[in-house]
């Protein structure tokens, strides 16, 4: 079967006045996905085991479910253990008898959340699973813990090459023996990882899907605990993150039939779920669908009116000194926005695929490892970013799909603290997206799918109901009004818009029939409001019967009407210059057979209360201790060249500041303080507390 390659990110993009649009230059090249690892190998014939390799049987070993699964009652926290002696350079095994032991001893948590326990028990028992869990919901534990309970090494298939190093660093901080294989390593580094895998010295191994074909011999020679397919939505050919290499992953079940597989994603509609199951060969897998709701995120969509200035107000008024992500469609918009924010005193960095690899890597590292950095990026950035304290995600341009919007906004507030998802949305966004679909490559089926995705995104933007209800309904989840989105906090008014719609549609019809002419939104609005422009005089448009019939409404409101009629399918964009034309549904409006409802633009959009970079609720004395702990953490992380949250996250530091443990035993009872971190940092933390 031949699969057509597709990526939504390869469509052309424009900006600038609609009526005066020119083809994009090379600087406005469409943004490709984050560059993937080159197809490389260990040699012409793939991996060859060393002559003295004592390889286990092909396919690896696997364990049955251990007594006392993840769903067992919450256990008492184990007493802290003395440091374990082991050979220099070889970490002691983090293997555990039960999932709950791994959770408490390694991660320092007392109980699983949501469906984690059910998923983990399924995989530990050797059965396949498909897991849909929102960002921040704890997906990674669903394969990390089974890898510590089952025999062998858990192999994680991930497209996130640029983040593998940090993922492994985070696991090593916990005492988990982890490694990765990718093209960034030297030959000696790869050989060392191979040796550790074959010697049974790895609990987890990260691989890019591109490497799998040449790694099969190596994996045949190693005991495999499980295969985890992260970001499984990448297998969907009509999805927003399609990766062709994911189509080969069905071979995991064929080549290693006795090894359980777990596919995980934070973003999947009902249709995408079915595609994941089909394309990965997981027909017998148990499917676990958690709630898609992220109640700590406040969703807001605002009319685009000087978007950069709007963004700056949000940063200064609501999230001063906080980390955030700003998405733009164009690379040049990324560069100019980052430069402008820096000029306003915001620590902003650019990220897009046009930057050289060294600059991208350096900027990503700064974002991950420093506090208060704002990353301005195209959609090439963000997948797999696990920085917990991103306080806001802003879009300065309209996303192409609800899936993309949900995944990108989900990078805010992974720590569960209040966060903001803000989108600036205007007429130009609708016009350019419609035109890109009409003029883009692909067959009719592809264009239909793109149109359906865009229609759903426009419906979310134009709704007068709760945005969260609309967002969750897209993923098949029913919900009630949330009270934490702009339409709940400042409900928009709707009004009968049939007459204004008829005036606009009639103007388009008259230009076509009487003059054989078609125009974009800007000139049509000028005609409706009776503007006296050189263009109108030159073409005699002041003689049209509809000239000035919309003067009772301001031009800005007319642009909003055009946008909403496009969103409702009563107008369409056509041709090279993005002119507006009627659709089949327009006739019923002109005939008075269909009512049109429009929304008034919210005059005073809802704003969140001003927050500091940290939203942890502590009294003044505790806050002083908390800041002292954060300063110690920053210095420790810098010394080890790891992100600060890898040492301890803010919630754990806040709990330490609140309870002020005086001994190692007391410190071990704090949630988030596992055995390895207790051994690494216990005395240092107590020292900070003694001085604070």
C-alpha positions as CSV (number, residue, x, y, z in Angstrom):
1,X,0.0,0.0,0.0
2,X,1.4,3.4,-0.9
3,X,0.8,6.3,1.4
4,X,0.7,9.9,0.2
5,X,3.0,12.1,2.2
6,X,1.5,15.2,3.6
7,X,2.3,17.9,6.1
8,X,-0.1,20.9,6.9
9,X,3.0,23.0,7.6
10,X,4.0,23.1,3.9
11,X,1.3,25.5,2.8
12,X,2.3,29.0,1.7
13,X,1.6,31.8,4.1
14,X,1.0,35.5,3.6
15,X,0.6,38.7,5.6
16,X,0.0,42.3,4.7
17,X,-3.1,44.1,3.3
18,X,-5.5,41.6,1.7
19,X,-6.2,43.8,-1.4
20,X,-2.5,44.4,-2.0
21,X,-1.2,41.0,-1.4
22,X,2.0,39.9,-3.3
23,X,3.4,36.4,-3.5
24,X,5.6,35.6,-0.5
25,X,9.4,35.9,-0.8
26,X,11.9,33.3,0.1
27,X,12.1,34.7,3.6
28,X,8.4,33.8,3.9
29,X,9.0,30.2,3.0
30,X,6.5,27.8,4.6
31,X,7.6,26.4,7.9
32,X,8.5,22.7,7.9
33,X,8.4,20.5,10.9
34,X,11.2,20.5,13.4
35,X,14.1,18.9,11.5
36,X,14.2,15.2,12.1
37,X,17.2,13.0,12.7
38,X,18.9,12.0,9.4
39,X,18.6,8.5,8.3
40,X,21.8,7.1,9.6
41,X,23.0,3.7,10.6
42,X,25.7,1.7,12.3
43,X,27.0,0.6,8.9
44,X,26.0,-0.6,5.5
45,X,24.4,-3.8,7.0
46,X,22.9,-2.1,10.1
47,X,23.9,-3.0,13.6
48,X,26.1,-6.1,14.0
49,X,26.6,-7.5,17.6
50,X,30.1,-7.9,18.9
51,X,31.7,-11.3,18.6
52,X,31.5,-12.0,22.3
53,X,27.9,-10.8,22.7
54,X,25.9,-13.1,24.9
55,X,22.6,-12.1,23.4
56,X,19.3,-13.1,24.9
57,X,16.7,-14.8,22.6
58,X,15.3,-12.6,19.8
59,X,12.3,-10.7,20.9
60,X,13.4,-10.1,24.4
61,X,11.9,-11.4,27.6
62,X,8.8,-10.1,29.4
63,X,7.3,-10.4,32.8
64,X,3.8,-11.2,33.9
65,X,2.0,-8.7,36.1
66,X,3.7,-8.5,39.5
67,X,1.7,-9.0,42.7
68,X,0.3,-5.7,44.0
69,X,-0.3,-3.7,40.7
70,X,-0.6,0.0,40.3
71,X,-4.2,-0.1,41.5
72,X,-3.2,-1.5,44.9
73,X,-4.0,0.7,47.9
74,X,-1.6,3.7,48.5
75,X,1.4,2.4,50.4
76,X,3.2,4.1,53.2
77,X,6.2,6.0,52.1
78,X,9.4,3.9,52.3
79,X,12.0,5.0,54.8
80,X,15.0,6.6,53.1
81,X,17.7,4.2,52.2
82,X,21.4,4.7,52.6
83,X,23.4,5.3,49.5
84,X,23.9,2.1,47.5
85,X,27.4,1.1,46.5
86,X,27.9,0.3,42.9
87,X,30.7,0.4,40.3
88,X,31.9,3.8,39.3
89,X,30.0,5.1,36.2
90,X,27.3,2.4,36.5
91,X,24.0,3.5,38.0
92,X,22.3,1.1,40.4
93,X,19.2,-0.5,39.0
94,X,15.9,1.3,39.6
95,X,13.9,-1.9,39.0
96,X,10.9,-2.3,41.3
97,X,8.7,-5.2,42.4
98,X,5.5,-3.3,41.9
99,X,4.3,-0.1,40.2
100,X,3.5,1.5,43.5
101,X,7.0,0.8,44.8
102,X,8.5,2.5,41.7
103,X,6.2,5.5,42.1
104,X,7.1,6.1,45.8
105,X,10.7,5.1,45.7
106,X,11.8,6.7,42.4
107,X,9.4,9.6,41.9
108,X,8.4,10.3,45.5
109,X,4.6,10.2,45.0
110,X,2.1,8.4,47.1
111,X,-0.6,7.7,44.6
112,X,-1.3,7.5,40.8
113,X,-3.6,10.1,39.1
114,X,-6.6,9.5,36.9
115,X,-6.2,6.4,34.7
116,X,-2.5,6.0,35.2
117,X,-2.9,2.9,37.5
118,X,-5.2,1.1,35.0
119,X,-2.9,1.8,32.1
120,X,0.2,0.7,34.0
121,X,-1.4,-2.5,35.1
122,X,-2.4,-3.3,31.5
123,X,1.2,-2.9,30.2
124,X,2.9,-4.6,33.2
125,X,0.6,-7.6,32.4
126,X,2.0,-7.7,28.9
127,X,-1.0,-6.3,27.1
128,X,-1.1,-3.4,24.5
129,X,-2.7,-0.1,25.3
130,X,-3.6,3.2,23.5
131,X,-3.5,6.2,25.8
132,X,-5.1,9.6,25.3
133,X,-4.1,11.9,28.1
134,X,-3.9,15.7,28.2
135,X,-0.5,17.4,28.4
136,X,0.6,17.5,32.0
137,X,-1.6,14.4,32.8
138,X,1.4,12.1,33.4
139,X,1.6,10.1,30.2
140,X,5.3,9.4,30.5
141,X,4.8,7.5,33.8
142,X,2.5,5.1,31.9
143,X,5.5,3.6,30.1
144,X,8.4,4.6,32.5
145,X,7.0,2.7,35.5
146,X,6.2,-0.5,33.5
147,X,9.8,-0.4,32.2
148,X,11.0,-0.5,35.8
149,X,8.7,-3.4,36.8
150,X,9.0,-5.6,33.7
151,X,12.2,-7.6,32.7
152,X,14.4,-5.9,30.1
153,X,14.6,-2.4,28.7
154,X,11.7,-0.1,27.7
155,X,12.2,1.3,24.2
156,X,10.6,4.6,23.6
157,X,10.0,5.6,20.0
158,X,10.0,9.4,19.9
159,X,10.3,12.1,17.2
160,X,11.8,14.5,19.7
161,X,15.5,14.2,19.0
162,X,16.3,17.7,20.2
163,X,14.8,16.9,23.6
164,X,16.2,13.4,24.2
165,X,19.2,14.6,26.1
166,X,17.0,16.5,28.6
167,X,14.6,13.6,28.9
168,X,17.5,11.3,29.8
169,X,19.0,13.8,32.2
170,X,15.6,14.0,34.0
171,X,15.4,10.2,34.4
172,X,19.0,10.0,35.6
173,X,18.3,12.6,38.3
174,X,15.7,10.1,39.5
175,X,18.2,7.2,39.5
176,X,16.7,5.6,36.4
177,X,19.2,4.1,34.0
178,X,18.3,5.8,30.7
179,X,20.0,6.5,27.4
180,X,19.3,7.5,23.8
181,X,20.6,6.6,20.4
182,X,20.6,9.3,17.7
183,X,22.8,11.0,15.1
184,X,24.0,13.7,17.5
185,X,26.3,11.1,19.2
186,X,29.8,10.1,18.3
187,X,30.6,6.5,17.4
188,X,32.1,5.8,20.8
189,X,29.0,7.2,22.6
190,X,26.7,5.0,20.5
191,X,28.9,1.9,21.2
192,X,28.7,2.6,24.9
193,X,24.9,2.8,24.8
194,X,24.8,-0.4,22.8
195,X,27.0,-2.2,25.3
196,X,24.9,-1.0,28.2
197,X,21.7,-2.2,26.5
198,X,23.1,-5.7,25.8
199,X,24.5,-5.9,29.3
200,X,21.1,-5.2,30.8
201,X,22.3,-1.9,32.3
202,X,19.5,0.3,30.8
203,X,15.9,0.7,32.1
204,X,14.8,3.0,29.2
205,X,16.2,3.6,25.7
206,X,15.0,6.5,23.5
207,X,15.0,6.0,19.7
208,X,13.8,8.2,16.8
209,X,11.5,6.3,14.4
210,X,14.0,7.0,11.6
211,X,16.5,4.8,13.4
212,X,14.3,1.8,13.9
213,X,15.1,0.0,10.6
214,X,18.9,-0.1,11.3
215,X,18.4,-0.8,15.0
216,X,16.4,-4.0,14.6
217,X,19.4,-6.3,14.9
218,X,20.4,-4.6,18.1
219,X,16.9,-4.8,19.6
220,X,16.7,-8.5,18.6
221,X,19.8,-9.1,20.8
222,X,18.4,-7.3,23.8
223,X,15.7,-8.2,26.3
224,X,12.8,-5.7,25.6
225,X,10.3,-4.8,28.3
226,X,8.0,-2.8,26.1
227,X,7.7,-0.5,23.2
228,X,6.3,3.0,23.8
229,X,5.2,5.0,20.8
230,X,5.2,8.6,22.0
231,X,3.3,11.4,20.1
232,X,1.3,8.6,18.4
233,X,-0.9,11.1,16.6
234,X,2.0,11.6,14.2
235,X,0.8,8.5,12.4
236,X,-2.3,10.3,11.2
237,X,-1.9,11.3,7.6
238,X,-4.6,14.0,7.9
239,X,-3.3,15.3,11.2
240,X,-1.3,18.4,12.0
241,X,1.9,16.6,12.9
242,X,2.1,13.8,10.4
243,X,5.5,12.0,10.3
244,X,5.9,9.4,7.4
245,X,8.3,7.3,9.5
246,X,5.5,6.5,11.9
247,X,3.8,4.4,9.3
248,X,6.4,1.7,9.7
249,X,5.8,1.2,13.4
250,X,3.2,-1.5,12.9
251,X,6.2,-3.8,12.4
252,X,6.9,-3.6,16.1
253,X,4.1,-6.0,16.8
254,X,5.0,-8.2,13.8
255,X,8.7,-8.6,14.7
256,X,8.3,-8.7,18.5
257,X,4.9,-10.2,19.0
258,X,5.4,-11.0,22.7
259,X,6.4,-7.4,23.7
260,X,3.6,-5.1,24.8
261,X,3.2,-1.8,23.0
262,X,1.7,1.4,24.4
263,X,0.8,4.3,22.0
264,X,0.4,7.7,23.7
265,X,-0.8,11.1,22.6
266,X,-2.4,14.2,24.1
267,X,-4.3,15.2,20.9
268,X,-6.7,12.9,19.0
269,X,-10.2,13.2,17.7
270,X,-12.4,10.1,17.5
271,X,-11.3,9.7,13.9
272,X,-7.6,10.1,14.7
273,X,-7.9,7.5,17.5
274,X,-9.2,5.0,15.0
275,X,-6.4,5.8,12.6
276,X,-3.8,5.3,15.4
277,X,-5.2,1.8,16.2
278,X,-5.4,0.8,12.5
279,X,-2.0,2.1,11.4
280,X,-0.1,0.8,14.4
281,X,-1.7,-2.6,14.3
282,X,-3.2,-2.2,17.8
283,X,-6.7,-3.6,17.1
284,X,-6.6,-5.7,20.3
285,X,-5.4,-2.9,22.5
286,X,-7.3,-1.4,25.4
287,X,-8.0,2.3,24.7
288,X,-7.8,4.7,27.6
289,X,-9.3,8.1,27.1
290,X,-8.8,10.6,29.9
291,X,-10.6,14.0,30.1
292,X,-9.2,16.5,27.7
293,X,-10.0,19.4,30.0
294,X,-7.2,21.6,31.3
295,X,-9.2,23.6,33.9
296,X,-6.2,25.7,34.9
297,X,-5.9,27.2,31.4
298,X,-8.0,30.3,30.7
299,X,-8.9,30.3,26.9
300,X,-9.3,33.8,25.3
301,X,-9.7,34.8,21.7
302,X,-9.5,38.5,20.9
303,X,-10.1,40.6,17.8
304,X,-6.7,41.4,16.2
305,X,-6.0,45.0,16.8
306,X,-2.2,45.7,16.9
307,X,-1.5,42.2,18.0
308,X,2.0,42.8,19.3
309,X,0.8,45.6,21.6
310,X,-2.0,43.4,22.8
311,X,0.5,40.7,23.6
312,X,2.8,43.0,25.5
313,X,-0.1,44.1,27.7
314,X,-0.8,40.5,28.6
315,X,2.9,39.9,29.4
316,X,3.3,43.0,31.5
317,X,-0.1,43.1,33.2
318,X,-0.7,39.4,33.8
319,X,2.5,37.4,33.6
320,X,5.5,39.7,34.3
321,X,8.7,37.8,34.5
322,X,7.0,34.5,33.5
323,X,8.0,32.0,30.8
324,X,5.7,31.9,27.8
325,X,5.5,30.8,24.1
326,X,4.3,33.0,21.3
327,X,3.4,31.4,18.0
328,X,3.6,33.1,14.6
329,X,3.0,31.7,11.1
330,X,5.9,33.3,9.3
331,X,9.6,33.1,10.1
332,X,10.0,36.8,9.5
333,X,7.1,37.5,11.9
334,X,9.0,35.3,14.5
335,X,12.1,37.4,14.1
336,X,10.4,40.8,14.1
337,X,8.2,39.9,17.1
338,X,11.1,38.6,19.2
339,X,13.2,41.7,18.3
340,X,10.3,44.0,19.2
341,X,9.6,42.3,22.5
342,X,13.3,42.5,23.4
343,X,13.2,46.2,22.7
344,X,10.3,46.4,25.2
345,X,12.4,44.8,27.9
346,X,11.0,41.2,27.5
347,X,13.6,38.4,27.4
348,X,12.4,36.9,24.1
349,X,14.2,34.5,21.7
350,X,13.3,33.3,18.2
351,X,12.9,29.7,17.0
352,X,12.1,28.5,13.5
353,X,13.5,25.9,11.1
354,X,15.3,28.6,9.1
355,X,17.7,29.2,12.0
356,X,20.9,27.1,12.0
357,X,20.9,24.1,14.3
358,X,23.2,25.6,16.8
359,X,21.1,28.7,17.3
360,X,17.9,26.6,17.7
361,X,19.5,24.4,20.2
362,X,21.0,27.3,22.2
363,X,17.7,29.1,22.3
364,X,15.8,26.0,23.3
365,X,18.2,25.3,26.1
366,X,17.9,28.8,27.4
367,X,14.1,28.5,27.4
368,X,14.2,25.2,29.2
369,X,16.9,26.0,31.7
370,X,16.3,29.7,32.6
371,X,13.3,31.4,34.3
372,X,11.2,34.1,32.5
373,X,12.3,33.4,28.9
374,X,9.6,34.0,26.2
375,X,10.1,31.8,23.1
376,X,8.7,33.3,19.8
377,X,8.3,30.5,17.4
378,X,6.7,28.8,14.4
379,X,4.9,25.5,15.0
380,X,8.3,23.8,14.5
381,X,8.8,24.4,18.2
382,X,7.0,22.8,21.2
383,X,6.3,19.1,20.7
384,X,7.6,17.3,23.8
385,X,8.5,20.5,25.7
386,X,7.9,19.5,29.3
387,X,8.8,22.8,31.0
388,X,6.2,22.9,33.8
389,X,5.9,26.6,34.5
390,X,5.0,28.1,31.1
391,X,2.4,30.6,32.2
392,X,1.0,31.7,28.8
393,X,0.8,30.5,25.2
394,X,-0.1,33.2,22.7
395,X,-1.0,32.9,19.0
396,X,-0.6,35.9,16.8
397,X,-2.0,34.1,13.8
398,X,-4.9,31.6,13.4
399,X,-4.0,27.9,13.8
400,X,-5.1,25.6,11.0
401,X,-6.9,23.1,13.2
402,X,-8.4,22.6,16.6
403,X,-6.0,19.8,17.2
404,X,-3.0,22.0,16.6
405,X,-4.5,24.8,18.8
406,X,-5.2,22.4,21.6
407,X,-1.7,20.8,21.5
408,X,0.0,24.2,21.3
409,X,-2.0,25.8,24.1
410,X,-1.5,22.7,26.2
411,X,2.1,23.6,26.7
412,X,1.0,26.2,29.2
413,X,0.4,25.3,32.9
414,X,1.8,21.7,33.0
415,X,2.2,22.3,36.7
416,X,-1.5,22.8,37.2
417,X,-1.1,26.5,38.1
418,X,-3.3,29.2,36.5
419,X,-2.2,29.9,32.9
420,X,-3.4,31.7,29.8
421,X,-4.1,30.7,26.2
422,X,-4.6,33.8,24.1
423,X,-5.3,34.1,20.4
424,X,-5.5,37.2,18.3
425,X,-7.9,36.6,15.4
426,X,-8.9,38.8,12.5
427,X,-10.4,38.9,9.0
428,X,-7.0,38.5,7.3
429,X,-6.5,35.2,9.1
430,X,-9.7,33.8,7.6
431,X,-9.0,35.1,4.1
432,X,-5.5,33.7,3.9
433,X,-6.4,30.3,5.3
434,X,-9.3,29.9,2.9
435,X,-7.0,31.0,0.0
436,X,-4.2,28.6,1.0
437,X,-6.6,25.7,0.9
438,X,-8.1,26.7,-2.4
439,X,-4.7,27.3,-4.1
440,X,-2.7,24.6,-2.3
441,X,-1.5,21.3,-3.6
442,X,-3.4,18.1,-3.1
443,X,-6.5,16.4,-4.3
444,X,-10.1,17.1,-3.5
445,X,-10.1,14.8,-0.4
446,X,-7.1,16.7,1.1
447,X,-8.8,20.0,0.5
448,X,-12.0,18.8,2.1
449,X,-10.1,17.7,5.2
450,X,-8.3,21.0,5.4
451,X,-11.6,22.8,5.1
452,X,-13.2,20.8,7.8
453,X,-10.3,21.5,10.2
454,X,-10.4,25.2,9.5
455,X,-14.2,25.3,9.8
456,X,-13.9,23.8,13.3
457,X,-11.3,26.3,14.3
458,X,-13.4,29.2,13.0
459,X,-16.4,27.9,14.9
460,X,-14.3,27.9,18.1
461,X,-13.3,31.5,17.4
462,X,-16.8,32.8,16.6
463,X,-18.8,30.9,19.2
464,X,-20.9,32.9,21.7
465,X,-21.0,29.9,24.0
466,X,-18.3,28.6,26.4
467,X,-15.1,28.1,24.5
468,X,-14.1,25.1,26.6
469,X,-17.4,23.4,25.9
470,X,-16.8,23.8,22.2
471,X,-13.2,22.7,22.4
472,X,-13.9,19.6,24.4
473,X,-16.9,18.7,22.1
474,X,-14.5,18.6,19.2
475,X,-12.7,15.7,20.9
476,X,-16.0,14.0,21.7
477,X,-16.2,15.1,25.4
478,X,-19.4,16.6,26.8
479,X,-19.0,19.3,29.4
480,X,-20.7,22.3,31.0
481,X,-19.8,26.0,30.9
482,X,-16.4,26.5,32.6
483,X,-16.5,30.0,34.0
484,X,-12.8,30.4,33.0
485,X,-12.9,31.5,29.4
486,X,-13.6,34.9,27.8
487,X,-17.1,34.0,26.6
488,X,-18.0,32.8,30.2
489,X,-16.4,35.8,31.9
490,X,-17.6,38.4,29.4
491,X,-20.4,36.9,27.4
492,X,-20.7,38.4,23.9
493,X,-24.0,39.7,22.6
494,X,-25.4,38.4,19.4
495,X,-27.7,40.3,17.0
496,X,-29.7,39.8,13.9
497,X,-27.3,40.2,11.1
498,X,-29.4,39.3,8.1
499,X,-29.7,42.9,6.7
500,X,-26.0,43.7,7.0
501,X,-25.2,40.4,5.4
502,X,-27.6,41.1,2.5
503,X,-26.0,44.5,2.0
504,X,-22.5,43.0,1.7
505,X,-23.6,40.1,-0.5
506,X,-25.6,42.4,-2.8
507,X,-22.5,44.6,-3.3
508,X,-20.5,41.6,-4.4
509,X,-23.3,40.5,-6.8
510,X,-23.7,44.0,-8.3
511,X,-19.9,44.3,-8.9
512,X,-19.9,40.9,-10.7
513,X,-23.1,41.4,-12.8
514,X,-22.8,45.1,-13.6
515,X,-19.0,45.5,-13.8
516,X,-17.6,42.0,-14.1
517,X,-15.4,42.9,-11.2
518,X,-14.4,41.2,-7.9
519,X,-12.6,42.7,-4.9
520,X,-11.2,41.8,-1.5
521,X,-12.7,42.8,1.9
522,X,-11.0,46.2,2.2
523,X,-12.5,47.7,-1.0
524,X,-15.9,46.2,-0.4
525,X,-16.0,47.8,3.1
526,X,-15.0,51.1,1.5
527,X,-18.0,50.9,-0.8
528,X,-20.4,50.0,2.0
529,X,-19.3,52.9,4.3
530,X,-19.2,55.4,1.4
531,X,-15.5,56.1,1.6
532,X,-14.1,58.7,-0.8
533,X,-11.0,57.1,-2.1
534,X,-9.0,57.4,-5.3
535,X,-9.8,53.8,-6.2
536,X,-13.5,54.3,-5.8
537,X,-13.5,57.4,-7.9
538,X,-11.3,55.8,-10.6
539,X,-13.6,52.8,-11.0
540,X,-16.9,54.8,-10.5
541,X,-17.9,52.7,-7.6
542,X,-19.6,55.7,-6.0
543,X,-22.3,55.1,-8.6
544,X,-23.2,51.7,-7.4
545,X,-26.7,51.3,-5.8
546,X,-25.0,49.9,-2.6
547,X,-22.5,52.7,-2.3
548,X,-22.8,54.1,1.3
549,X,-25.7,51.8,2.4
550,X,-23.6,50.6,5.3
551,X,-22.5,54.0,6.6
552,X,-24.5,53.3,9.8
553,X,-21.8,50.9,10.9
554,X,-18.0,51.6,11.3
555,X,-15.5,50.0,9.0
556,X,-14.1,47.9,11.8
557,X,-17.5,46.3,12.4
558,X,-17.9,45.6,8.7
559,X,-14.6,43.8,8.7
560,X,-15.9,41.7,11.6
561,X,-19.1,40.9,9.6
562,X,-17.0,39.8,6.6
563,X,-15.0,37.5,8.9
564,X,-18.1,36.0,10.4
565,X,-19.7,35.4,7.0
566,X,-16.6,33.6,5.9
567,X,-16.6,31.5,9.0
568,X,-20.3,30.6,8.4
569,X,-19.7,29.6,4.8
570,X,-21.7,32.5,3.4
571,X,-18.6,33.9,1.6
572,X,-15.6,32.3,0.1
573,X,-12.1,33.4,-1.0
574,X,-11.1,32.8,-4.6
575,X,-8.4,33.6,-7.1
576,X,-4.8,34.7,-6.8
577,X,-5.7,38.0,-5.1
578,X,-8.0,36.6,-2.5
579,X,-11.2,38.3,-3.8
580,X,-14.5,37.5,-2.1
581,X,-17.3,35.6,-3.8
582,X,-20.7,34.1,-2.9
583,X,-21.3,30.4,-2.0
584,X,-24.3,28.2,-2.7
585,X,-25.7,29.1,0.8
586,X,-25.6,32.9,0.0
587,X,-28.7,32.8,-2.2
588,X,-31.0,31.9,0.7
589,X,-29.7,34.9,2.7
590,X,-30.3,37.3,-0.2
591,X,-33.8,35.8,-0.7
592,X,-34.6,36.3,3.0
593,X,-35.0,32.6,3.5
594,X,-32.2,32.2,6.0
595,X,-31.6,34.3,9.1
596,X,-28.0,35.3,9.9
597,X,-26.9,35.8,13.6
598,X,-23.7,37.7,14.3
599,X,-21.8,38.5,17.4
600,X,-20.8,41.9,18.7
601,X,-17.1,42.1,19.4
602,X,-16.4,42.1,23.1
603,X,-15.5,45.7,24.1
604,X,-13.7,44.8,27.3
605,X,-12.2,41.3,26.9
606,X,-11.7,39.3,30.1
607,X,-8.3,39.6,31.7
608,X,-6.8,37.5,34.3
609,X,-5.5,39.0,37.5
610,X,-1.9,40.0,37.5
611,X,0.4,37.2,38.6
612,X,4.0,36.9,39.4
613,X,6.2,34.4,37.7
614,X,5.4,32.0,40.5
615,X,1.7,31.4,41.3
616,X,2.3,29.3,44.4
617,X,0.2,30.5,47.4
618,X,2.5,30.9,50.4
619,X,2.6,33.5,53.2
620,X,5.5,36.1,53.3
621,X,7.8,34.0,55.5
622,X,7.2,30.8,53.4
623,X,7.6,32.8,50.2
624,X,11.1,34.0,51.3
625,X,12.1,30.3,52.0
626,X,10.6,29.3,48.6
627,X,12.7,31.9,46.8
628,X,15.8,30.8,48.6
629,X,15.2,27.3,47.5
630,X,14.6,28.4,43.9
631,X,17.9,30.3,44.0
632,X,19.7,27.1,45.2
633,X,17.9,25.1,42.6
634,X,19.0,27.5,39.8
635,X,22.6,27.3,40.8
636,X,22.5,23.5,41.2
637,X,20.9,23.1,37.8
638,X,23.4,25.5,36.1
639,X,26.2,23.5,37.6
640,X,24.8,20.3,36.3
641,X,23.7,21.8,32.9
642,X,20.1,20.6,33.4
643,X,16.8,22.4,33.4
644,X,15.9,23.7,36.9
645,X,12.6,21.7,37.1
646,X,14.6,18.5,36.7
647,X,16.2,19.1,40.1
648,X,12.8,19.8,41.8
649,X,9.6,21.4,40.5
650,X,8.0,24.4,42.1
651,X,5.3,22.4,43.8
652,X,7.9,20.3,45.6
653,X,9.9,23.4,46.6
654,X,6.7,25.1,47.8
655,X,5.8,22.0,49.9
656,X,9.3,22.1,51.4
657,X,9.0,25.8,52.2
658,X,5.7,25.3,53.8
659,X,6.6,22.3,56.0
660,X,10.3,23.2,56.6
661,X,11.5,19.6,57.3
662,X,14.4,19.5,59.8
663,X,15.7,16.0,59.1
664,X,16.3,13.7,56.1
665,X,13.4,11.5,57.2
666,X,11.1,14.4,57.4
667,X,12.2,15.6,53.9
668,X,11.6,12.1,52.5
669,X,7.9,12.5,53.3
670,X,7.5,15.5,50.9
671,X,5.7,14.6,47.7
672,X,8.2,14.7,44.8
673,X,11.2,13.8,46.8
674,X,12.2,10.3,45.7
675,X,15.1,8.1,46.9
676,X,17.6,9.3,44.3
677,X,17.0,13.0,44.8
678,X,17.0,12.6,48.6
679,X,20.5,11.1,48.3
680,X,21.6,13.8,45.8
681,X,20.2,16.9,47.4
682,X,18.8,16.1,50.9
683,X,21.7,17.7,52.9
684,X,21.9,20.7,50.6
685,X,18.1,21.4,50.9
686,X,18.3,21.1,54.7
687,X,21.2,23.5,54.6
688,X,19.2,26.1,52.7
689,X,16.3,25.7,55.2
690,X,18.7,26.2,58.1
691,X,20.0,29.5,56.7
692,X,16.6,30.9,55.5
